[in-house]
């Protein structure tokens, strides 16, 4: 995959061809704190993991990521199952390379995501539009807070 980004654009793992990008990665054990969006492979897009709003997202206080900056020609390996947040710091171009999961459980999850979840999510977005996106974002907050014992 090829990514082009302006300053403040956010994308996934990649090889940095031009400019500068910040990379924040989180071990899979921290996933319950990341406000994961159901029926997708992302977290809420309104979270800035470099400057989190703990009032809006109290579970983020439990998150501790690894931070680095990628410059021209540099690459970051992200271990299987890690989550990542990568805002561009300047205009840039990147390429992402992905591999098959080595762990059979993770391979099963990948096949489920590819063969079922993605198609279900696409169907619901066509059927419900913004209402579906809003529902998923609300569920990300409700589920995370419920798992953390946070009262609404």
Secondary structure, 3 states (H helix, E strand, C coil): CEEEECCCCEECCCEEEECCEEEEEECHHHHHHCCECCCCCCECCCCCCCCCCCCCCHHHHHCCCEEEEECCCCECCCCCCCEEEEEECCCEEEECCCCCCCCHHHHHHHHHHHHHHHHHHHHHHHHHCHHHHHHHHHHHHHHHHHHHCCCC
